[in-house]
Amino acid sequence: MFVKVYRYRVQSGKEEEFLSIQERANRVYSKHIPFRAVFLRKLRDPAAWMEIHWYPDERIYRHGMDLVNSEPEISQLWEAFQGILDPDDSEIHEEYYDQILVHQSIDTR
């Protein structure tokens, strides 16, 4: 599995707007790429978010992203997303991983 991790900070009071943007963006992604996404908010710093995406492999990710980025709505969502980031720390950190092993002992259904 190919895994992409994003870390960023969302302005206080903009959480609902953030989640709406993510829901709409995930619908666009779903048309072009098989993936799983999880959004995590830091307990002791609720402005800090982590987003983790799993894709079957990097080739599928890259091809799918070309299709996603050709969608007009994705540009609008990107601008909206940038508008809700913390103005004092608007950097988006991106990291890439290969998933090596999974252990699961809870039912996530």
KOLZA-879556 format. One record per atom (N, C-alpha, C): x, y, z; residue in three letters; atom name; residue number from 0. Coordinates in Angstrom, 1 decimal. Each point is the difference from the previous one (the first is absolute). Example, Ala and Ser with C-alpha at 12.3 -4.5 7.8 and 13.67 -1.06 7.14 Angstrom:
<atoms>
@x 13.2&y -5.7&z 7.8&aa ALA&at N&i 0
@x -0.9&y 1.2&z 0.0&aa ALA&at CA&i 0
@x 0.9&y 1.2&z 0.0&aa ALA&at C&i 0
@x -0.4&y 1.1&z -0.7&aa SER&at N&i 1
@x 0.9&y 1.1&z 0.0&aa SER&at CA&i 1
@x -0.8&y 1.1&z 0.8&aa SER&at C&i 1
</atoms>
This chain:
<atoms>
@x 0.8&y -1.2&z 0.0&aa MET&at N&i 0
@x -0.8&y 1.2&z 0.0&aa MET&at CA&i 0
@x 0.9&y 1.2&z 0.0&aa MET&at C&i 0
@x -0.5&y 1.0&z -0.7&aa PHE&at N&i 1
@x 0.7&y 1.3&z -0.1&aa PHE&at CA&i 1
@x -0.8&y 0.9&z 1.0&aa PHE&at C&i 1
@x 0.7&y 0.7&z 0.9&aa VAL&at N&i 2
@x -0.7&y 0.9&z 1.0&aa VAL&at CA&i 2
@x 0.5&y 1.4&z -0.1&aa VAL&at C&i 2
@x -0.9&y 0.9&z 0.0&aa LYS&at N&i 3
@x 0.4&y 1.4&z 0.0&aa LYS&at CA&i 3
@x -0.6&y 0.7&z 1.3&aa LYS&at C&i 3
@x 0.9&y 0.7&z 0.7&aa VAL&at N&i 4
@x -0.4&y 0.7&z 1.3&aa VAL&at CA&i 4
@x 0.1&y 1.5&z -0.2&aa VAL&at C&i 4
@x -1.0&y 0.7&z 0.4&aa TYR&at N&i 5
@x 0.0&y 1.4&z 0.0&aa TYR&at CA&i 5
@x -0.1&y 0.5&z 1.5&aa TYR&at C&i 5
@x 0.7&y 1.1&z 0.3&aa ARG&at N&i 6
@x -0.2&y 0.6&z 1.3&aa ARG&at CA&i 6
@x -0.2&y 1.5&z -0.3&aa ARG&at C&i 6
@x -0.9&y 0.6&z 0.7&aa TYR&at N&i 7
@x -0.3&y 1.5&z -0.1&aa TYR&at CA&i 7
@x -0.8&y 0.5&z 1.1&aa TYR&at C&i 7
@x -0.2&y 1.3&z 0.1&aa ARG&at N&i 8
@x -0.8&y 0.6&z 1.1&aa ARG&at CA&i 8
@x -1.2&y 0.7&z -0.6&aa ARG&at C&i 8
@x -1.1&y -0.2&z 0.6&aa VAL&at N&i 9
@x -1.3&y 0.6&z -0.4&aa VAL&at CA&i 9
@x -0.4&y 1.0&z 1.0&aa VAL&at C&i 9
@x -0.5&y 1.2&z -0.5&aa GLN&at N&i 10
@x -0.4&y 1.1&z 0.9&aa GLN&at CA&i 10
@x -1.1&y -0.5&z 1.0&aa GLN&at C&i 10
@x 0.1&y 0.5&z 1.2&aa SER&at N&i 11
@x -1.1&y -0.3&z 1.0&aa SER&at CA&i 11
@x -1.3&y 0.6&z -0.6&aa SER&at C&i 11
@x -1.1&y -0.8&z 0.2&aa GLY&at N&i 12
@x -1.3&y 0.4&z -0.5&aa GLY&at CA&i 12
@x -0.3&y -0.4&z -1.4&aa GLY&at C&i 12
@x 1.0&y -0.5&z -0.7&aa LYS&at N&i 13
@x -0.1&y -0.4&z -1.4&aa LYS&at CA&i 13
@x -0.1&y -1.5&z -0.3&aa LYS&at C&i 13
@x -0.2&y -0.8&z 1.1&aa GLU&at N&i 14
@x 0.0&y -1.4&z 0.0&aa GLU&at CA&i 14
@x -1.1&y -0.6&z -0.9&aa GLU&at C&i 14
@x -1.2&y 0.6&z 0.1&aa GLU&at N&i 15
@x -1.2&y -0.5&z -0.8&aa GLU&at CA&i 15
@x 0.3&y 0.2&z -1.5&aa GLU&at C&i 15
@x 0.5&y 1.2&z -0.3&aa GLU&at N&i 16
@x 0.3&y 0.3&z -1.4&aa GLU&at CA&i 16
@x 1.1&y -0.9&z -0.5&aa GLU&at C&i 16
@x 1.0&y -0.3&z 0.8&aa PHE&at N&i 17
@x 1.1&y -0.9&z -0.3&aa PHE&at CA&i 17
@x -0.6&y -1.4&z -0.4&aa PHE&at C&i 17
@x -0.9&y -0.5&z 0.9&aa LEU&at N&i 18
@x -0.5&y -1.3&z -0.2&aa LEU&at CA&i 18
@x -0.9&y 0.0&z -1.3&aa LEU&at C&i 18
@x -0.7&y 1.0&z -0.3&aa SER&at N&i 19
@x -0.8&y 0.1&z -1.2&aa SER&at CA&i 19
@x 0.9&y 0.0&z -1.2&aa SER&at C&i 19
@x 1.1&y 0.7&z 0.0&aa ILE&at N&i 20
@x 0.9&y 0.1&z -1.1&aa ILE&at CA&i 20
@x 0.6&y -1.4&z -0.2&aa ILE&at C&i 20
@x 0.3&y -0.7&z 1.1&aa GLN&at N&i 21
@x 0.6&y -1.4&z -0.1&aa GLN&at CA&i 21
@x -1.0&y -1.0&z -0.6&aa GLN&at C&i 21
@x -1.3&y 0.1&z 0.4&aa GLU&at N&i 22
@x -1.0&y -0.9&z -0.5&aa GLU&at CA&i 22
@x -0.1&y 0.2&z -1.5&aa GLU&at C&i 22
@x -0.1&y 1.3&z -0.5&aa ARG&at N&i 23
@x -0.1&y 0.3&z -1.4&aa ARG&at CA&i 23
@x 1.2&y -0.5&z -0.8&aa ARG&at C&i 23
@x 1.2&y 0.3&z 0.6&aa ALA&at N&i 24
@x 1.2&y -0.4&z -0.7&aa ALA&at CA&i 24
@x 0.1&y -1.6&z -0.1&aa ALA&at C&i 24
@x -0.4&y -0.6&z 1.0&aa ASN&at N&i 25
@x 0.0&y -1.5&z 0.0&aa ASN&at CA&i 25
@x -0.9&y -0.6&z -1.0&aa ASN&at C&i 25
@x -1.1&y 0.7&z -0.3&aa ARG&at N&i 26
@x -0.9&y -0.5&z -1.1&aa ARG&at CA&i 26
@x 0.6&y 0.1&z -1.3&aa ARG&at C&i 26
@x 0.8&y 1.1&z -0.2&aa VAL&at N&i 27
@x 0.8&y 0.2&z -1.3&aa VAL&at CA&i 27
@x 1.0&y -1.1&z -0.1&aa VAL&at C&i 27
@x 0.8&y -0.2&z 1.1&aa TYR&at N&i 28
@x 1.0&y -1.0&z 0.0&aa TYR&at CA&i 28
@x -0.6&y -1.4&z -0.3&aa TYR&at C&i 28
@x -1.1&y -0.3&z 0.6&aa SER&at N&i 29
@x -0.6&y -1.3&z -0.2&aa SER&at CA&i 29
@x -0.4&y -0.4&z -1.4&aa SER&at C&i 29
@x -0.2&y 1.0&z -0.8&aa LYS&at N&i 30
@x -0.4&y -0.2&z -1.4&aa LYS&at CA&i 30
@x 1.3&y -0.5&z -0.8&aa LYS&at C&i 30
@x 1.2&y 0.2&z 0.5&aa HIS&at N&i 31
@x 1.2&y -0.2&z -0.8&aa HIS&at CA&i 31
@x 1.0&y -1.0&z 0.7&aa HIS&at C&i 31
@x -0.1&y -0.1&z 1.3&aa ILE&at N&i 32
@x 1.1&y -0.8&z 0.7&aa ILE&at CA&i 32
@x -0.7&y -0.8&z 1.1&aa ILE&at C&i 32
@x 0.4&y -1.3&z 0.1&aa PRO&at N&i 33
@x -0.4&y -0.8&z 1.1&aa PRO&at CA&i 33
@x 0.9&y 0.4&z 1.2&aa PRO&at C&i 33
@x -0.6&y 0.4&z 1.1&aa PHE&at N&i 34
@x 0.8&y 0.5&z 1.2&aa PHE&at CA&i 34
@x -0.8&y -0.1&z 1.2&aa PHE&at C&i 34
@x 0.7&y 0.1&z 1.1&aa ARG&at N&i 35
@x -0.6&y 0.1&z 1.4&aa ARG&at CA&i 35
@x 0.6&y 1.2&z 0.6&aa ARG&at C&i 35
@x -0.8&y 0.9&z 0.7&aa ALA&at N&i 36
@x 0.6&y 1.2&z 0.6&aa ALA&at CA&i 36
@x -0.5&y 0.0&z 1.5&aa ALA&at C&i 36
@x 0.9&y 0.5&z 0.9&aa VAL&at N&i 37
@x -0.3&y 0.2&z 1.4&aa VAL&at CA&i 37
@x 0.4&y 1.4&z 0.3&aa VAL&at C&i 37
@x -0.8&y 0.7&z 0.8&aa PHE&at N&i 38
@x 0.3&y 1.3&z 0.5&aa PHE&at CA&i 38
@x 0.1&y 0.0&z 1.5&aa PHE&at C&i 38
@x 1.2&y 0.5&z 0.5&aa LEU&at N&i 39
@x 0.2&y 0.0&z 1.4&aa LEU&at CA&i 39
@x 0.2&y 1.4&z 0.5&aa LEU&at C&i 39
@x -0.6&y 0.3&z 1.2&aa ARG&at N&i 40
@x 0.3&y 1.3&z 0.6&aa ARG&at CA&i 40
@x 0.7&y -0.2&z 1.3&aa ARG&at C&i 40
@x 1.1&y 0.7&z 0.2&aa LYS&at N&i 41
@x 0.8&y -0.1&z 1.2&aa LYS&at CA&i 41
@x -0.7&y 0.3&z 1.3&aa LYS&at C&i 41
@x 0.0&y -0.8&z 1.0&aa LEU&at N&i 42
@x -0.8&y 0.2&z 1.2&aa LEU&at CA&i 42
@x 0.5&y 1.3&z 0.7&aa LEU&at C&i 42
@x 1.2&y 0.2&z 0.2&aa ARG&at N&i 43
@x 0.5&y 1.1&z 0.8&aa ARG&at CA&i 43
@x 0.2&y 1.3&z -0.8&aa ARG&at C&i 43
@x -0.2&y -0.1&z -1.3&aa ASP&at N&i 44
@x 0.2&y 1.2&z -0.9&aa ASP&at CA&i 44
@x -1.0&y -0.2&z -1.1&aa ASP&at C&i 44
@x -1.3&y 0.4&z 0.2&aa PRO&at N&i 45
@x -1.1&y -0.3&z -1.0&aa PRO&at CA&i 45
@x 0.1&y 0.7&z -1.3&aa PRO&at C&i 45
@x 0.9&y 0.9&z -0.1&aa ALA&at N&i 46
@x 0.3&y 0.6&z -1.3&aa ALA&at CA&i 46
@x 0.8&y -0.9&z -0.9&aa ALA&at C&i 46
@x 0.7&y -0.9&z 0.6&aa ALA&at N&i 47
@x 1.0&y -0.9&z -0.8&aa ALA&at CA&i 47
@x -0.8&y -1.2&z -0.5&aa ALA&at C&i 47
@x 0.1&y -0.2&z -1.3&aa TRP&at N&i 48
@x -0.7&y -1.2&z -0.6&aa TRP&at CA&i 48
@x 1.0&y -0.8&z -0.8&aa TRP&at C&i 48
@x -0.3&y -1.3&z -0.1&aa MET&at N&i 49
@x 0.8&y -0.9&z -0.8&aa MET&at CA&i 49
@x -1.0&y -0.8&z -0.9&aa MET&at C&i 49
@x 0.4&y -0.1&z -1.2&aa GLU&at N&i 50
@x -0.9&y -0.7&z -1.0&aa GLU&at CA&i 50
@x 0.9&y -1.1&z -0.6&aa GLU&at C&i 50
@x -0.6&y -1.2&z 0.0&aa ILE&at N&i 51
@x 0.8&y -1.2&z -0.5&aa ILE&at CA&i 51
@x -0.8&y -0.7&z -1.1&aa ILE&at C&i 51
@x 0.6&y -0.1&z -1.1&aa HIS&at N&i 52
@x -0.7&y -0.7&z -1.2&aa HIS&at CA&i 52
@x 0.8&y -1.2&z -0.3&aa HIS&at C&i 52
@x -0.8&y -1.1&z -0.3&aa TRP&at N&i 53
@x 0.6&y -1.3&z -0.5&aa TRP&at CA&i 53
@x -0.4&y -0.2&z -1.5&aa TRP&at C&i 53
@x 0.9&y -0.4&z -0.8&aa TYR&at N&i 54
@x -0.3&y -0.3&z -1.4&aa TYR&at CA&i 54
@x 0.6&y -1.3&z -0.3&aa TYR&at C&i 54
@x -0.5&y -0.7&z -1.0&aa PRO&at N&i 55
@x 0.5&y -1.4&z -0.4&aa PRO&at CA&i 55
@x 1.5&y 0.1&z -0.3&aa PRO&at C&i 55
@x 0.5&y 1.0&z -0.7&aa ASP&at N&i 56
@x 1.4&y 0.1&z -0.3&aa ASP&at CA&i 56
@x 0.3&y 1.4&z -0.5&aa ASP&at C&i 56
@x 1.2&y 0.4&z -0.1&aa GLU&at N&i 57
@x 0.4&y 1.4&z -0.4&aa GLU&at CA&i 57
@x -0.4&y 0.3&z -1.5&aa GLU&at C&i 57
@x 0.1&y -1.0&z -0.8&aa ARG&at N&i 58
@x -0.4&y 0.2&z -1.4&aa ARG&at CA&i 58
@x -1.5&y 0.4&z -0.1&aa ARG&at C&i 58
@x -0.9&y -0.8&z 0.6&aa ILE&at N&i 59
@x -1.4&y 0.3&z 0.0&aa ILE&at CA&i 59
@x -0.2&y 1.4&z 0.6&aa ILE&at C&i 59
@x 0.7&y 0.3&z 1.1&aa TYR&at N&i 60
@x -0.2&y 1.3&z 0.6&aa TYR&at CA&i 60
@x 0.4&y 1.1&z -1.0&aa TYR&at C&i 60
@x 1.1&y -0.1&z -0.6&aa ARG&at N&i 61
@x 0.5&y 1.1&z -0.9&aa ARG&at CA&i 61
@x -1.0&y 0.1&z -1.2&aa ARG&at C&i 61
@x -0.4&y -1.1&z -0.6&aa HIS&at N&i 62
@x -0.9&y 0.1&z -1.1&aa HIS&at CA&i 62
@x -1.4&y 0.6&z 0.4&aa HIS&at C&i 62
@x -0.5&y -0.5&z 1.2&aa GLY&at N&i 63
@x -1.2&y 0.6&z 0.5&aa GLY&at CA&i 63
@x 0.0&y 1.4&z 0.3&aa GLY&at C&i 63
@x 1.2&y 0.5&z 0.5&aa MET&at N&i 64
@x 0.1&y 1.4&z 0.4&aa MET&at CA&i 64
@x 0.0&y 0.9&z -1.3&aa MET&at C&i 64
@x 0.5&y -0.5&z -1.1&aa ASP&at N&i 65
@x -0.1&y 0.7&z -1.2&aa ASP&at CA&i 65
@x -1.4&y 0.3&z -0.4&aa ASP&at C&i 65
@x -0.9&y -1.1&z 0.2&aa LEU&at N&i 66
@x -1.4&y 0.1&z -0.3&aa LEU&at CA&i 66
@x -0.7&y 0.9&z 1.0&aa LEU&at C&i 66
@x 0.3&y -0.1&z 1.3&aa VAL&at N&i 67
@x -0.6&y 0.8&z 1.0&aa VAL&at CA&i 67
@x 0.3&y 1.5&z -0.3&aa VAL&at C&i 67
@x 1.3&y 0.3&z -0.3&aa ASN&at N&i 68
@x 0.4&y 1.4&z -0.2&aa ASN&at CA&i 68
@x -0.6&y 0.6&z -1.2&aa ASN&at C&i 68
@x -0.5&y -0.8&z -0.9&aa SER&at N&i 69
@x -0.7&y 0.5&z -1.2&aa SER&at CA&i 69
@x -1.4&y 0.4&z 0.3&aa SER&at C&i 69
@x -0.6&y -0.3&z 1.1&aa GLU&at N&i 70
@x -1.3&y 0.3&z 0.4&aa GLU&at CA&i 70
@x -0.1&y 1.5&z 0.4&aa GLU&at C&i 70
@x -0.9&y 0.8&z -0.6&aa PRO&at N&i 71
@x -0.1&y 1.4&z 0.4&aa PRO&at CA&i 71
@x -0.3&y 0.2&z 1.5&aa PRO&at C&i 71
@x -0.8&y -0.9&z 0.5&aa GLU&at N&i 72
@x -0.4&y 0.2&z 1.4&aa GLU&at CA&i 72
@x 1.2&y -0.1&z 1.0&aa GLU&at C&i 72
@x 1.0&y -0.8&z -0.4&aa ILE&at N&i 73
@x 1.1&y -0.2&z 1.0&aa ILE&at CA&i 73
@x 0.8&y 1.3&z 0.2&aa ILE&at C&i 73
@x 0.1&y 0.8&z -1.0&aa SER&at N&i 74
@x 0.7&y 1.3&z 0.1&aa SER&at CA&i 74
@x -0.8&y 0.9&z 1.0&aa SER&at C&i 74
@x -1.3&y 0.0&z -0.1&aa GLN&at N&i 75
@x -0.8&y 0.8&z 0.9&aa GLN&at CA&i 75
@x 0.1&y -0.5&z 1.4&aa GLN&at C&i 75
@x 0.0&y -1.3&z 0.2&aa LEU&at N&i 76
@x 0.2&y -0.6&z 1.3&aa LEU&at CA&i 76
@x 1.3&y 0.3&z 0.6&aa LEU&at C&i 76
@x 1.1&y 0.0&z -0.8&aa TRP&at N&i 77
@x 1.3&y 0.3&z 0.4&aa TRP&at CA&i 77
@x 0.1&y 1.4&z 0.5&aa TRP&at C&i 77
@x -0.6&y 1.0&z -0.7&aa GLU&at N&i 78
@x 0.0&y 1.4&z 0.4&aa GLU&at CA&i 78
@x -0.7&y 0.1&z 1.3&aa GLU&at C&i 78
@x -1.2&y -0.6&z 0.2&aa ALA&at N&i 79
@x -0.8&y 0.0&z 1.2&aa ALA&at CA&i 79
@x 0.8&y -0.6&z 1.2&aa ALA&at C&i 79
@x 0.7&y -1.1&z -0.3&aa PHE&at N&i 80
@x 0.8&y -0.6&z 1.1&aa PHE&at CA&i 80
@x 1.2&y 0.9&z 0.4&aa PHE&at C&i 80
@x 0.6&y 0.6&z -0.9&aa GLN&at N&i 81
@x 1.1&y 1.0&z 0.3&aa GLN&at CA&i 81
@x -0.5&y 1.1&z 0.8&aa GLN&at C&i 81
@x -1.3&y 0.4&z -0.2&aa GLY&at N&i 82
@x -0.6&y 1.1&z 0.7&aa GLY&at CA&i 82
@x -0.3&y -0.2&z 1.4&aa GLY&at C&i 82
@x -0.1&y -1.3&z 0.4&aa ILE&at N&i 83
@x -0.3&y -0.3&z 1.4&aa ILE&at CA&i 83
@x 1.2&y -0.5&z 0.8&aa ILE&at C&i 83
@x 1.2&y 0.0&z -0.6&aa LEU&at N&i 84
@x 1.2&y -0.3&z 0.7&aa LEU&at CA&i 84
@x 0.4&y 1.1&z 1.0&aa LEU&at C&i 84
@x 0.7&y -0.3&z 1.0&aa ASP&at N&i 85
@x 0.4&y 0.9&z 1.0&aa ASP&at CA&i 85
@x 0.9&y 1.1&z -0.7&aa ASP&at C&i 85
@x -0.4&y 1.2&z 0.0&aa PRO&at N&i 86
@x 0.8&y 1.0&z -0.8&aa PRO&at CA&i 86
@x 1.5&y 0.2&z 0.6&aa PRO&at C&i 86
@x 0.2&y -0.3&z 1.3&aa ASP&at N&i 87
@x 1.3&y 0.1&z 0.6&aa ASP&at CA&i 87
@x 0.9&y -1.3&z -0.3&aa ASP&at C&i 87
@x -0.7&y -1.0&z -0.5&aa ASP&at N&i 88
@x 0.8&y -1.3&z -0.3&aa ASP&at CA&i 88
@x -0.8&y -0.7&z -1.1&aa ASP&at C&i 88
@x 0.1&y 0.5&z -1.2&aa SER&at N&i 89
@x -0.9&y -0.6&z -1.1&aa SER&at CA&i 89
@x 0.8&y -1.1&z -0.8&aa SER&at C&i 89
@x 1.1&y -0.4&z 0.5&aa GLU&at N&i 90
@x 0.8&y -1.0&z -0.7&aa GLU&at CA&i 90
@x -0.7&y -1.4&z 0.0&aa GLU&at C&i 90
@x 0.0&y -0.7&z -1.1&aa ILE&at N&i 91
@x -0.5&y -1.3&z -0.1&aa ILE&at CA&i 91
@x 1.2&y -1.0&z -0.1&aa ILE&at C&i 91
@x 0.1&y -0.9&z 0.9&aa HIS&at N&i 92
@x 1.1&y -0.9&z 0.0&aa HIS&at CA&i 92
@x -0.5&y -1.3&z -0.7&aa HIS&at C&i 92
@x 0.8&y -0.5&z -1.0&aa GLU&at N&i 93
@x -0.4&y -1.2&z -0.7&aa GLU&at CA&i 93
@x 1.1&y -1.1&z 0.2&aa GLU&at C&i 93
@x -0.4&y -1.2&z 0.3&aa GLU&at N&i 94
@x 1.0&y -1.1&z 0.1&aa GLU&at CA&i 94
@x -0.5&y -1.2&z -0.8&aa GLU&at C&i 94
@x 0.9&y -0.8&z -0.5&aa TYR&at N&i 95
@x -0.4&y -1.2&z -0.7&aa TYR&at CA&i 95
@x 0.6&y -1.3&z 0.7&aa TYR&at C&i 95
@x -0.8&y -1.0&z 0.0&aa TYR&at N&i 96
@x 0.4&y -1.3&z 0.7&aa TYR&at CA&i 96
@x -0.4&y -1.2&z -0.8&aa TYR&at C&i 96
@x 0.7&y -1.1&z 0.2&aa ASP&at N&i 97
@x -0.5&y -1.3&z -0.4&aa ASP&at CA&i 97
@x -0.5&y -0.7&z 1.3&aa ASP&at C&i 97
@x -1.2&y -0.5&z -0.1&aa GLN&at N&i 98
@x -0.6&y -0.8&z 1.1&aa GLN&at CA&i 98
@x 0.7&y -1.3&z 0.0&aa GLN&at C&i 98
@x 0.6&y -0.4&z 1.1&aa ILE&at N&i 99
@x 0.7&y -1.3&z 0.1&aa ILE&at CA&i 99
@x -0.8&y -1.0&z 0.8&aa ILE&at C&i 99
@x -0.7&y 0.3&z 1.0&aa LEU&at N&i 100
@x -0.6&y -0.9&z 0.9&aa LEU&at CA&i 100
@x -1.2&y 0.6&z 0.6&aa LEU&at C&i 100
@x -1.1&y -0.8&z 0.2&aa VAL&at N&i 101
@x -1.2&y 0.5&z 0.7&aa VAL&at CA&i 101
@x -0.4&y -1.0&z 1.1&aa VAL&at C&i 101
@x -0.2&y 0.5&z 1.2&aa HIS&at N&i 102
@x -0.6&y -0.8&z 1.1&aa HIS&at CA&i 102
@x -1.3&y 0.7&z 0.3&aa HIS&at C&i 102
@x -1.0&y -0.8&z 0.2&aa GLN&at N&i 103
@x -1.3&y 0.5&z 0.3&aa GLN&at CA&i 103
@x -0.7&y -0.9&z 1.0&aa GLN&at C&i 103
@x -0.4&y 0.5&z 1.1&aa SER&at N&i 104
@x -0.7&y -0.9&z 1.0&aa SER&at CA&i 104
@x -1.4&y 0.6&z 0.4&aa SER&at C&i 104
@x -0.4&y 1.1&z -0.7&aa ILE&at N&i 105
@x -1.3&y 0.5&z 0.3&aa ILE&at CA&i 105
@x -0.8&y 0.0&z -1.3&aa ILE&at C&i 105
@x -1.3&y -0.2&z 0.2&aa ASP&at N&i 106
@x -0.9&y 0.0&z -1.1&aa ASP&at CA&i 106
@x -0.3&y 1.5&z -0.4&aa ASP&at C&i 106
@x 0.3&y 0.4&z -1.2&aa THR&at N&i 107
@x -0.1&y 1.4&z -0.4&aa THR&at CA&i 107
@x -1.3&y 0.2&z -0.9&aa THR&at C&i 107
@x -0.9&y -0.9&z 0.0&aa ARG&at N&i 108
@x -1.2&y 0.1&z -0.9&aa ARG&at CA&i 108
@x -0.9&y 1.0&z 0.6&aa ARG&at C&i 108
</atoms>
